[in-house]
Amino acid sequence: MPHFVVQARTHNECIDKIITKYGKDAKVLLERTVQKGGMFGWRSHEEIEMTGIYGDRPVGSNSLETTKRQILAAAGKVMPANSVSVHPEAAGQQSQISAANVSMQAILKEIAGLSGAVHSLNEKVDESISGSAAINSAKRENNNHPSIQKLEDDLFNNEFCPSFARMILDRARREFPLNELDDYEDVQKRVIQWIGEKISVYEEPEQPVQGKKKPRVIVLLGPPGVGKTTTLVKLATLYGDLGGEQDGLLDWRKRVRMITLDRYRIGAEYQLEKYGEWMNIPISVAEDHDGLKKLLSLYHQDVDFILIDTIGRSPRNYMELGEMKAILDACPAKTEFHLCVQASTKTGDLRDILKQFGIFKYKSVIITKLDETDKAGNVISVLAEENKSVSFITTGQTVPSDIERATVIRLLINLEGFAVDRENYPSGNAGV
């Protein structure tokens, strides 16, 4: 039997709609109050909903039960049983639908529970949307904050590579609330600590004891013009532990020997020999793999340090790099290879140098000529991203003074526009 569902503001309006559309013989079976309009219950209003049947066929118990199911399916949601009333015209049929009401109440109870869950979910969605909007608003304010803009300028001016600068800026946006961004001095202090955390300092092996341990073999690598030879002499002064003068010559407490592979650069061998005469350190020249192996064997039991100067090779000349590696394969397994790079090298070139000299499996990097630039962001950021440590820093041509063991703070104080608090800096490498 066909059925209907009609809604109106009042009971009488609902009856009028039913009579107008379905005629006076239509039977109202259910009446309830429903909420209409608004969103999630906000600004909604109540209406009367009537559900019933119409047509001329008699209503039997079976057809009524079937019709009830159809009505429930069409109505979708109904109110609990205590809100349901039966129109007076259907009073004679009350006994016939009592059984249907029992199952209907169970369905209504389940629907009511689902309705509550949906309402709770809607509240959570609203809270999530509000929270996301607040977070996005705060992010926009952080991005446009003057301290973030200044920090970006300082990183750019110090020539940090873009990916490293972006990492620092993203961390600042995440970790600084708006009220803390107003104090740029504090922002800068924390950013300096973040940068310092990314600097790795080379840990030297234990120093050899005369007659008890094998000598440390140290090889300096690098492109032409980075100052390898001068750096090698400076290392000799550090490791030799200068004692005093004897018969007009310098006396060394630690026994050092220097070997050069560079017979091609004009004046290179002569320069090293003059330094050797001044420091009373023998200088030897190795022309090939066998020559180097022979010298290493000769010095094996008699010295504490063997320092080897190599030929400056372009990182793009793969053949010459391969030839030099073939010579250096004569070195013992624990040889320490250090790559010399100039402080003012552009970030792209620096990455190429680090990559191409990787065939030597160098232990660390020596930053040379730091005195020739007031920006260290390029070397700090590239070495951090390539996971390379720093062993020494050179700051001039004077021998033996212009070399320092690398420290975190020594690199940080070379950043322009950043104030470094030496006394309160948390790193253990605070000394210069």
KEVEXNU-430440 format. One record per residue (C-alpha): y negated, z, x negated; residue number from 1; chain. Coordinates in steps of 0.5 Angstrom, whole numbers. Each point is the difference from the previous one (the first is absolute). Last residue first. Layout:
+-------+-------+-------+-----+-------+
|    yy |    zz |    xx |   n | chain |
+-------+-------+-------+-----+-------+
|     Y |     Z |     X | NUM |     A |
...
+-------+-------+-------+-----+-------+
This chain:
+-------+-------+-------+-----+-------+
|    yy |    zz |    xx |   n | chain |
+-------+-------+-------+-----+-------+
|   -58 |    40 |  -181 | 432 |     A |
|     4 |     5 |     4 | 431 |     A |
|     1 |     1 |     7 | 430 |     A |
|     7 |    -3 |     0 | 429 |     A |
|     3 |     6 |     4 | 428 |     A |
|    -3 |    -3 |     6 | 427 |     A |
|    -4 |     4 |     5 | 426 |     A |
|    -7 |    -1 |    -3 | 425 |     A |
|    -4 |     6 |     1 | 424 |     A |
|    -3 |     0 |    -7 | 423 |     A |
|    -1 |    -7 |    -1 | 422 |     A |
|    -3 |    -1 |     7 | 421 |     A |
|    -1 |    -8 |     0 | 420 |     A |
|    -6 |    -3 |     4 | 419 |     A |
|     2 |    -7 |     2 | 418 |     A |
|    -6 |    -6 |    -1 | 417 |     A |
|     3 |    -3 |    -6 | 416 |     A |
|     7 |     1 |    -1 | 415 |     A |
|     1 |     2 |    -8 | 414 |     A |
|     1 |     7 |     2 | 413 |     A |
|     6 |    -1 |     3 | 412 |     A |
|     4 |    -4 |    -6 | 411 |     A |
|    -1 |     6 |    -4 | 410 |     A |
|     1 |     5 |     6 | 409 |     A |
|     7 |    -3 |     0 | 408 |     A |
|     2 |     1 |    -7 | 407 |     A |
|     2 |    -5 |    -5 | 406 |     A |
|     0 |     2 |    -8 | 405 |     A |
|    -6 |    -2 |    -3 | 404 |     A |
|    -2 |    -5 |    -5 | 403 |     A |
|    -7 |    -1 |    -3 | 402 |     A |
|     0 |     5 |    -6 | 401 |     A |
|     5 |    -3 |    -5 | 400 |     A |
|    -3 |    -6 |    -1 | 399 |     A |
|    -7 |    -2 |     3 | 398 |     A |
|     1 |    -6 |     4 | 397 |     A |
|    -1 |     3 |     7 | 396 |     A |
|     2 |     3 |     6 | 395 |     A |
|     8 |     0 |     0 | 394 |     A |
|     4 |     3 |     5 | 393 |     A |
|     8 |     2 |     0 | 392 |     A |
|     6 |     1 |     4 | 391 |     A |
|    -1 |    -3 |     6 | 390 |     A |
|     6 |     0 |     6 | 389 |     A |
|     2 |    -6 |     4 | 388 |     A |
|     2 |     0 |     7 | 387 |     A |
|    -3 |    -7 |     1 | 386 |     A |
|    -4 |     2 |     6 | 385 |     A |
|    -3 |     6 |    -4 | 384 |     A |
|    -1 |    -5 |    -6 | 383 |     A |
|    -4 |    -5 |     4 | 382 |     A |
|    -4 |     6 |     3 | 381 |     A |
|    -2 |     4 |    -6 | 380 |     A |
|    -1 |    -7 |    -4 | 379 |     A |
|    -5 |    -3 |     5 | 378 |     A |
|    -3 |     7 |     2 | 377 |     A |
|    -3 |     1 |    -8 | 376 |     A |
|    -7 |    -2 |     1 | 375 |     A |
|    -5 |     2 |    -6 | 374 |     A |
|     2 |    -6 |    -4 | 373 |     A |
|     0 |    -1 |    -8 | 372 |     A |
|     2 |     8 |    -2 | 371 |     A |
|     7 |    -1 |     4 | 370 |     A |
|     2 |    -5 |    -6 | 369 |     A |
|     7 |     1 |     0 | 368 |     A |
|     5 |     3 |     6 | 367 |     A |
|     7 |     1 |    -3 | 366 |     A |
|     5 |    -1 |     5 | 365 |     A |
|     7 |     3 |     0 | 364 |     A |
|     7 |    -1 |    -1 | 363 |     A |
|     1 |    -7 |    -1 | 362 |     A |
|     6 |    -4 |     2 | 361 |     A |
|    -1 |    -6 |    -4 | 360 |     A |
|     1 |    -5 |     5 | 359 |     A |
|    -6 |     4 |     4 | 358 |     A |
|    -5 |    -4 |    -4 | 357 |     A |
|     0 |    -5 |     5 | 356 |     A |
|    -1 |     5 |     6 | 355 |     A |
|    -5 |     4 |    -3 | 354 |     A |
|    -4 |    -5 |    -3 | 353 |     A |
|     0 |    -4 |     7 | 352 |     A |
|    -3 |     6 |     3 | 351 |     A |
|    -5 |     1 |    -5 | 350 |     A |
|    -3 |    -7 |     1 | 349 |     A |
|     0 |     1 |     8 | 348 |     A |
|    -4 |     7 |    -1 | 347 |     A |
|    -5 |    -3 |    -5 | 346 |     A |
|     1 |     3 |    -7 | 345 |     A |
|    -6 |     5 |    -2 | 344 |     A |
|     4 |     5 |    -2 | 343 |     A |
|     4 |    -4 |    -5 | 342 |     A |
|     7 |     0 |     0 | 341 |     A |
|     5 |     3 |    -5 | 340 |     A |
|     8 |     0 |     2 | 339 |     A |
|     4 |     6 |    -4 | 338 |     A |
|     7 |    -1 |    -2 | 337 |     A |
|     4 |     6 |    -2 | 336 |     A |
|     6 |    -1 |    -4 | 335 |     A |
|     6 |     4 |     3 | 334 |     A |
|     5 |    -6 |    -1 | 333 |     A |
|    -2 |    -2 |    -7 | 332 |     A |
|    -4 |    -6 |    -2 | 331 |     A |
|     3 |    -6 |    -2 | 330 |     A |
|    -1 |    -3 |     7 | 329 |     A |
|    -7 |     0 |    -2 | 328 |     A |
|     1 |    -7 |    -3 | 327 |     A |
|     3 |    -3 |     6 | 326 |     A |
|    -6 |     3 |     4 | 325 |     A |
|    -5 |    -4 |    -4 | 324 |     A |
|     4 |    -6 |     1 | 323 |     A |
|     0 |     1 |     7 | 322 |     A |
|    -7 |     2 |     1 | 321 |     A |
|    -2 |    -7 |    -4 | 320 |     A |
|     4 |    -4 |     5 | 319 |     A |
|    -3 |     4 |     6 | 318 |     A |
|    -7 |    -2 |    -2 | 317 |     A |
|    -3 |     2 |     6 | 316 |     A |
|    -1 |     8 |    -2 | 315 |     A |
|    -4 |    -3 |    -6 | 314 |     A |
|     3 |     3 |    -6 | 313 |     A |
|    -3 |     5 |    -5 | 312 |     A |
|     5 |     0 |    -6 | 311 |     A |
|     3 |     7 |    -1 | 310 |     A |
|    -2 |     7 |    -4 | 309 |     A |
|     6 |     4 |    -1 | 308 |     A |
|    -1 |     8 |    -1 | 307 |     A |
|     6 |     4 |    -3 | 306 |     A |
|    -1 |     7 |     0 | 305 |     A |
|     4 |     6 |    -3 | 304 |     A |
|     2 |    -3 |    -7 | 303 |     A |
|     5 |     0 |    -5 | 302 |     A |
|     7 |    -1 |     4 | 301 |     A |
|    -1 |    -7 |     4 | 300 |     A |
|    -6 |    -3 |    -5 | 299 |     A |
|     5 |    -5 |    -3 | 298 |     A |
|     4 |    -1 |     6 | 297 |     A |
|    -6 |    -2 |     4 | 296 |     A |
|    -3 |    -4 |    -6 | 295 |     A |
|     7 |    -4 |     0 | 294 |     A |
|     0 |    -1 |     8 | 293 |     A |
|    -7 |    -3 |     0 | 292 |     A |
|     2 |    -5 |    -6 | 291 |     A |
|     6 |    -2 |     4 | 290 |     A |
|    -4 |    -1 |     7 | 289 |     A |
|    -6 |    -4 |    -4 | 288 |     A |
|    -6 |     0 |    -4 | 287 |     A |
|     0 |     8 |    -1 | 286 |     A |
|    -6 |     2 |    -4 | 285 |     A |
|    -1 |     7 |    -3 | 284 |     A |
|    -6 |     5 |    -1 | 283 |     A |
|     1 |     7 |    -4 | 282 |     A |
|    -4 |     5 |     2 | 281 |     A |
|    -5 |     3 |    -5 | 280 |     A |
|    -5 |     1 |     6 | 279 |     A |
|    -6 |    -4 |    -3 | 278 |     A |
|     5 |    -5 |    -3 | 277 |     A |
|     4 |    -1 |     6 | 276 |     A |
|    -7 |    -1 |     4 | 275 |     A |
|    -1 |    -6 |    -6 | 274 |     A |
|     7 |    -3 |     2 | 273 |     A |
|    -1 |     0 |     7 | 272 |     A |
|    -6 |    -4 |    -1 | 271 |     A |
|     3 |    -5 |    -5 | 270 |     A |
|     6 |    -1 |     5 | 269 |     A |
|    -5 |    -2 |     6 | 268 |     A |
|    -5 |    -4 |    -4 | 267 |     A |
|     2 |    -6 |     3 | 266 |     A |
|     5 |     1 |     6 | 265 |     A |
|     6 |    -4 |    -2 | 264 |     A |
|     4 |     6 |    -4 | 263 |     A |
|     0 |     5 |     5 | 262 |     A |
|     7 |     3 |     0 | 261 |     A |
|    -3 |     6 |    -3 | 260 |     A |
|     4 |     7 |    -2 | 259 |     A |
|    -3 |     6 |    -1 | 258 |     A |
|     3 |     7 |    -3 | 257 |     A |
|    -2 |     7 |     2 | 256 |     A |
|     3 |     6 |    -4 | 255 |     A |
|    -3 |     6 |     4 | 254 |     A |
|    -5 |     5 |    -5 | 253 |     A |
|    -4 |    -6 |    -2 | 252 |     A |
|    -4 |     1 |    -6 | 251 |     A |
|    -7 |    -5 |    -1 | 250 |     A |
|    -1 |    -3 |    -7 | 249 |     A |
|    -6 |     3 |    -5 | 248 |     A |
|     5 |     3 |    -4 | 247 |     A |
|     3 |     4 |     6 | 246 |     A |
|    -4 |     0 |     6 | 245 |     A |
|     1 |     4 |     6 | 244 |     A |
|     5 |     1 |     6 | 243 |     A |
|     0 |    -5 |     5 | 242 |     A |
|     6 |     1 |     6 | 241 |     A |
|     3 |    -7 |    -2 | 240 |     A |
|     2 |    -1 |     8 | 239 |     A |
|    -8 |     0 |     2 | 238 |     A |
|    -2 |    -4 |    -7 | 237 |     A |
|     5 |    -5 |     1 | 236 |     A |
|    -1 |    -1 |     7 | 235 |     A |
|    -7 |    -2 |    -2 | 234 |     A |
|     3 |    -5 |    -4 | 233 |     A |
|     4 |    -3 |     5 | 232 |     A |
|    -6 |     0 |     5 | 231 |     A |
|    -4 |    -4 |    -5 | 230 |     A |
|     6 |    -5 |    -1 | 229 |     A |
|     0 |     0 |     8 | 228 |     A |
|    -7 |    -1 |     2 | 227 |     A |
|     0 |    -4 |     6 | 226 |     A |
|    -1 |    -7 |    -3 | 225 |     A |
|     6 |    -4 |     1 | 224 |     A |
|     5 |     2 |     5 | 223 |     A |
|     4 |     7 |     0 | 222 |     A |
|     5 |     4 |    -4 | 221 |     A |
|     1 |     6 |    -4 | 220 |     A |
|     6 |     2 |    -3 | 219 |     A |
|     2 |     7 |    -1 | 218 |     A |
|     6 |     3 |    -4 | 217 |     A |
|     1 |     7 |     0 | 216 |     A |
|     4 |     2 |    -6 | 215 |     A |
|     7 |     3 |     0 | 214 |     A |
|     0 |     8 |     1 | 213 |     A |
|     2 |     5 |    -5 | 212 |     A |
|    -3 |    -2 |    -7 | 211 |     A |
|    -7 |     1 |     2 | 210 |     A |
|     0 |     3 |     8 | 209 |     A |
|    -2 |    -6 |     5 | 208 |     A |
|    -5 |     1 |     5 | 207 |     A |
|     3 |     1 |     7 | 206 |     A |
|    -1 |    -6 |     4 | 205 |     A |
|    -7 |    -2 |     3 | 204 |     A |
|    -1 |     1 |     8 | 203 |     A |
|    -4 |    -6 |     2 | 202 |     A |
|    -6 |     2 |     5 | 201 |     A |
|     1 |    -3 |     7 | 200 |     A |
|    -6 |    -1 |     4 | 199 |     A |
|     1 |     0 |     8 | 198 |     A |
|    -2 |     8 |     1 | 197 |     A |
|    -6 |    -1 |    -4 | 196 |     A |
|    -3 |    -5 |     6 | 195 |     A |
|     2 |     5 |     5 | 194 |     A |
|    -4 |     5 |    -4 | 193 |     A |
|    -6 |    -4 |     0 | 192 |     A |
|     1 |    -1 |     7 | 191 |     A |
|     0 |     7 |     1 | 190 |     A |
|    -7 |     1 |    -4 | 189 |     A |
|    -3 |    -6 |     3 | 188 |     A |
|     1 |     3 |     7 | 187 |     A |
|    -3 |     6 |    -2 | 186 |     A |
|    -6 |    -3 |    -2 | 185 |     A |
|     0 |    -4 |     6 | 184 |     A |
|    -1 |     5 |     5 | 183 |     A |
|    -1 |    -3 |     6 | 182 |     A |
|     7 |    -2 |     0 | 181 |     A |
|     2 |     7 |     1 | 180 |     A |
|    -3 |     0 |     7 | 179 |     A |
|     4 |    -7 |     2 | 178 |     A |
|     7 |     3 |    -2 | 177 |     A |
|     2 |    -3 |    -7 | 176 |     A |
|     8 |    -1 |    -1 | 175 |     A |
|     1 |    -7 |     4 | 174 |     A |
|    -7 |    -3 |    -2 | 173 |     A |
|     1 |     2 |    -7 | 172 |     A |
|     7 |    -2 |    -1 | 171 |     A |
|    -2 |    -7 |     3 | 170 |     A |
|    -5 |     0 |    -5 | 169 |     A |
|     4 |     2 |    -6 | 168 |     A |
|     5 |    -6 |     2 | 167 |     A |
|    -5 |    -5 |     1 | 166 |     A |
|    -3 |     1 |    -7 | 165 |     A |
|     7 |     0 |    -3 | 164 |     A |
|     2 |    -7 |     3 | 163 |     A |
|    -7 |    -3 |    -1 | 162 |     A |
|     0 |     2 |    -8 | 161 |     A |
|    -5 |     5 |    -2 | 160 |     A |
|    -6 |    -3 |    -3 | 159 |     A |
|    -4 |     6 |    -1 | 158 |     A |
|    -5 |    -3 |     4 | 157 |     A |
|     5 |    -1 |     6 | 156 |     A |
|     2 |     7 |     0 | 155 |     A |
|    -7 |     2 |     0 | 154 |     A |
|    -2 |    -5 |     6 | 153 |     A |
|     7 |     2 |     4 | 152 |     A |
|    -2 |     8 |    -1 | 151 |     A |
|    -7 |    -2 |     2 | 150 |     A |
|     2 |    -3 |     6 | 149 |     A |
|     5 |     6 |     2 | 148 |     A |
|    -5 |     5 |    -1 | 147 |     A |
|    -5 |    -4 |     4 | 146 |     A |
|     5 |     0 |     6 | 145 |     A |
|     2 |    -6 |     3 | 144 |     A |
|     7 |     0 |    -1 | 143 |     A |
|     0 |     7 |     2 | 142 |     A |
|    -4 |    -1 |     7 | 141 |     A |
|     5 |    -6 |     1 | 140 |     A |
|     6 |     5 |    -1 | 139 |     A |
|    -3 |     6 |     4 | 138 |     A |
|     0 |    -5 |     6 | 137 |     A |
|     7 |    -3 |    -1 | 136 |     A |
|     2 |     8 |     0 | 135 |     A |
|    -4 |     1 |     6 | 134 |     A |
|     3 |    -6 |     4 | 133 |     A |
|     7 |     2 |    -2 | 132 |     A |
|    -1 |     7 |     2 | 131 |     A |
|    -2 |    -3 |     7 | 130 |     A |
|     5 |    -5 |     1 | 129 |     A |
|     5 |     5 |    -2 | 128 |     A |
|    -2 |     5 |     5 | 127 |     A |
|     0 |    -5 |     5 | 126 |     A |
|     7 |    -2 |    -1 | 125 |     A |
|     2 |     8 |     0 | 124 |     A |
|    -3 |     0 |     7 | 123 |     A |
|     3 |    -6 |     2 | 122 |     A |
|     7 |     3 |    -2 | 121 |     A |
|    -1 |     6 |     3 | 120 |     A |
|    -2 |    -4 |     7 | 119 |     A |
|     7 |    -4 |    -1 | 118 |     A |
|     4 |     6 |    -1 | 117 |     A |
|    -3 |     3 |     6 | 116 |     A |
|     2 |    -6 |     4 | 115 |     A |
|     7 |     0 |    -3 | 114 |     A |
|     1 |     7 |     3 | 113 |     A |
|    -3 |    -2 |     7 | 112 |     A |
|     5 |    -6 |     0 | 111 |     A |
|     6 |     4 |    -1 | 110 |     A |
|    -2 |     5 |     5 | 109 |     A |
|    -2 |    -6 |     5 | 108 |     A |
|     7 |    -3 |    -1 | 107 |     A |
|     4 |     7 |     1 | 106 |     A |
|    -5 |     1 |     7 | 105 |     A |
|     2 |    -7 |     2 | 104 |     A |
|     8 |     1 |    -1 | 103 |     A |
|    -1 |     6 |     5 | 102 |     A |
|    -5 |    -4 |     4 | 101 |     A |
|     5 |    -5 |     2 | 100 |     A |
|     5 |     5 |     3 |  99 |     A |
|    -6 |     2 |     5 |  98 |     A |
|    -1 |    -7 |     2 |  97 |     A |
|     4 |     0 |     6 |  96 |     A |
|    -2 |     7 |     2 |  95 |     A |
|    -7 |    -2 |     0 |  94 |     A |
|     0 |    -7 |     4 |  93 |     A |
|    -2 |     3 |     7 |  92 |     A |
|    -6 |     3 |    -4 |  91 |     A |
|    -2 |    -7 |    -2 |  90 |     A |
|    -6 |    -1 |     5 |  89 |     A |
|    -3 |     7 |    -3 |  88 |     A |
|    -1 |    -3 |    -7 |  87 |     A |
|     4 |     4 |    -5 |  86 |     A |
|    -3 |     4 |    -5 |  85 |     A |
|     1 |    -1 |    -8 |  84 |     A |
|    -4 |     5 |    -4 |  83 |     A |
|     5 |     5 |    -1 |  82 |     A |
|     5 |    -5 |    -2 |  81 |     A |
|    -3 |    -2 |    -6 |  80 |     A |
|    -4 |    -6 |    -1 |  79 |     A |
|     2 |    -7 |     0 |  78 |     A |
|     0 |    -5 |    -6 |  77 |     A |
|     3 |    -7 |     0 |  76 |     A |
|    -2 |    -1 |     8 |  75 |     A |
|     4 |    -7 |     0 |  74 |     A |
|     6 |     3 |    -3 |  73 |     A |
|     0 |     7 |     5 |  72 |     A |
|    -1 |    -5 |     6 |  71 |     A |
|     6 |    -4 |    -2 |  70 |     A |
|     4 |     6 |    -1 |  69 |     A |
|    -2 |     3 |     7 |  68 |     A |
|     1 |    -7 |     3 |  67 |     A |
|     7 |     1 |    -2 |  66 |     A |
|     1 |     7 |     3 |  65 |     A |
|    -3 |    -3 |     6 |  64 |     A |
|     4 |    -6 |     1 |  63 |     A |
|     6 |     5 |    -1 |  62 |     A |
|    -2 |     5 |     5 |  61 |     A |
|    -2 |    -5 |     5 |  60 |     A |
|    -7 |    -2 |     2 |  59 |     A |
|    -1 |    -5 |     5 |  58 |     A |
|    -2 |    -7 |    -1 |  57 |     A |
|    -7 |    -2 |     2 |  56 |     A |
|    -5 |     0 |    -6 |  55 |     A |
|    -4 |     5 |    -4 |  54 |     A |
|     2 |     5 |    -5 |  53 |     A |
|    -4 |     6 |    -4 |  52 |     A |
|    -4 |     2 |    -6 |  51 |     A |
|    -7 |     4 |     1 |  50 |     A |
|    -4 |     1 |    -6 |  49 |     A |
|    -7 |     4 |     1 |  48 |     A |
|    -5 |     0 |    -5 |  47 |     A |
|    -3 |     5 |    -5 |  46 |     A |
|    -5 |    -2 |    -6 |  45 |     A |
|     0 |    -1 |    -7 |  44 |     A |
|    -6 |     1 |    -5 |  43 |     A |
|     5 |     2 |    -6 |  42 |     A |
|     7 |     0 |     2 |  41 |     A |
|     3 |    -4 |    -6 |  40 |     A |
|    -5 |    -5 |     1 |  39 |     A |
|    -4 |     0 |     7 |  38 |     A |
|     3 |    -3 |     7 |  37 |     A |
|     4 |     3 |     5 |  36 |     A |
|     4 |     6 |     1 |  35 |     A |
|     5 |     1 |     5 |  34 |     A |
|     1 |     4 |     6 |  33 |     A |
|     7 |    -1 |     4 |  32 |     A |
|     2 |    -3 |     7 |  31 |     A |
|     8 |    -2 |     1 |  30 |     A |
|     3 |    -3 |     6 |  29 |     A |
|    -5 |    -4 |     4 |  28 |     A |
|     3 |    -4 |     5 |  27 |     A |
|    -3 |    -7 |     2 |  26 |     A |
|     0 |    -1 |     7 |  25 |     A |
|    -7 |    -1 |     1 |  24 |     A |
|    -1 |    -6 |    -4 |  23 |     A |
|     1 |    -1 |    -7 |  22 |     A |
|    -7 |    -2 |    -3 |  21 |     A |
|    -5 |     3 |     5 |  20 |     A |
|     5 |     6 |     2 |  19 |     A |
|     1 |     1 |    -8 |  18 |     A |
|    -7 |     0 |    -2 |  17 |     A |
|    -3 |     4 |     6 |  16 |     A |
|     5 |     5 |    -2 |  15 |     A |
|    -2 |     0 |    -7 |  14 |     A |
|    -7 |     1 |     2 |  13 |     A |
|     2 |     6 |     5 |  12 |     A |
|     3 |     4 |    -6 |  11 |     A |
|    -6 |    -1 |    -5 |  10 |     A |
|    -2 |    -4 |    -6 |   9 |     A |
|     5 |    -6 |     1 |   8 |     A |
|     7 |    -2 |    -3 |   7 |     A |
|     6 |    -4 |     4 |   6 |     A |
|     7 |    -1 |    -2 |   5 |     A |
|     4 |    -4 |     4 |   4 |     A |
|     8 |    -1 |     2 |   3 |     A |
|     4 |    -6 |     2 |   2 |     A |
|     7 |     2 |     3 |   1 |     A |
+-------+-------+-------+-----+-------+
